């Protein structure tokens, strides 16, 4: 039985997904790399399914670790389409 809500994070490449996995290990946020669900994208790829975390905590953690992603979706309830939470913003103008 799936637990709701949960988040799905898509990435521009498998490399970005693997970097997410490497940086997020040990942070204390439960996640698993999975194939991108068809309702999000018809292309092949890897996504991160993230469980048991508040939306703001997830976004702040990903942003603080400077992890690049395409989009973050939330699955609120069974049989409902995922809702877009946030898209990657172009950060090329930001200084480190």
C-alpha positions as CSV (number, residue, x, y, z in Angstrom):
1,X,0.0,0.0,0.0
2,X,1.4,3.4,-1.0
3,X,1.6,6.2,1.5
4,X,0.4,9.6,0.5
5,X,1.4,12.3,0.0
6,X,4.8,11.8,-1.6
7,X,6.9,13.8,-4.0
8,X,8.5,12.9,-7.4
9,X,11.5,14.9,-8.5
10,X,12.5,14.7,-12.2
11,X,16.0,15.5,-13.5
12,X,17.6,16.7,-16.7
13,X,19.8,13.6,-16.9
14,X,20.7,10.4,-15.0
15,X,23.9,12.1,-13.9
16,X,21.8,14.7,-12.0
17,X,19.7,11.9,-10.4
18,X,22.9,10.1,-9.3
19,X,24.3,13.4,-7.8
20,X,21.0,13.8,-6.0
21,X,21.3,10.3,-4.6
22,X,24.9,10.9,-3.5
23,X,24.2,14.3,-1.8
24,X,21.0,13.2,-0.1
25,X,22.3,10.1,1.5
26,X,22.7,10.7,5.3
27,X,20.5,13.8,5.2
28,X,17.6,12.0,6.9
29,X,15.1,12.3,4.1
30,X,13.6,9.1,2.8
31,X,13.9,8.7,-1.0
32,X,14.3,6.1,-3.8
33,X,15.4,6.4,-7.4
34,X,12.6,5.1,-9.7
35,X,11.7,5.3,-13.4
36,X,9.9,8.6,-14.3
37,X,6.1,7.9,-14.1
38,X,4.3,8.1,-17.5
39,X,1.8,10.7,-16.2
40,X,4.8,13.1,-15.7
41,X,6.8,12.4,-18.8
42,X,6.8,9.9,-21.7
43,X,10.5,10.0,-22.0
44,X,12.8,7.5,-20.3
45,X,14.6,8.7,-17.2
46,X,15.1,8.5,-13.5
47,X,13.2,10.3,-10.9
48,X,13.4,10.5,-7.1
49,X,10.4,9.4,-5.1
50,X,10.6,11.3,-1.7
51,X,8.5,10.2,1.3
52,X,7.7,11.5,4.7
53,X,8.9,15.1,4.4
54,X,7.3,18.5,4.4
55,X,7.2,20.4,1.1
56,X,9.2,23.3,2.4
57,X,11.9,21.1,4.0
58,X,12.3,19.2,0.7
59,X,12.6,22.3,-1.4
60,X,15.0,24.1,1.0
61,X,17.2,21.0,1.3
62,X,17.5,20.5,-2.5
63,X,18.1,24.2,-3.0
64,X,20.7,24.4,-0.2
65,X,22.6,21.4,-1.6
66,X,22.5,23.1,-5.0
67,X,21.0,20.1,-6.7
68,X,19.7,20.7,-10.2
69,X,16.3,19.1,-11.1
70,X,13.6,19.6,-13.8
71,X,10.5,19.6,-11.6
72,X,9.1,18.6,-8.3
73,X,5.6,17.1,-8.2
74,X,3.4,16.0,-5.3
75,X,1.0,13.0,-5.3
76,X,-1.7,14.0,-2.8
77,X,-4.1,11.0,-3.1
78,X,-4.5,7.7,-4.9
79,X,-5.9,8.0,-8.5
80,X,-5.2,11.7,-8.7
81,X,-2.8,13.3,-11.1
82,X,0.3,14.7,-9.6
83,X,0.4,18.5,-8.9
84,X,3.4,20.5,-10.0
85,X,5.1,22.1,-7.0
86,X,8.2,23.8,-8.5
87,X,10.2,23.9,-11.6
88,X,13.9,24.5,-11.8
89,X,14.7,28.2,-12.1
90,X,17.6,29.4,-14.2
91,X,20.3,30.3,-11.6
92,X,23.1,31.2,-14.0
93,X,22.9,34.8,-12.8
94,X,23.3,33.9,-9.1
95,X,26.7,34.2,-7.5
96,X,28.0,31.5,-5.2
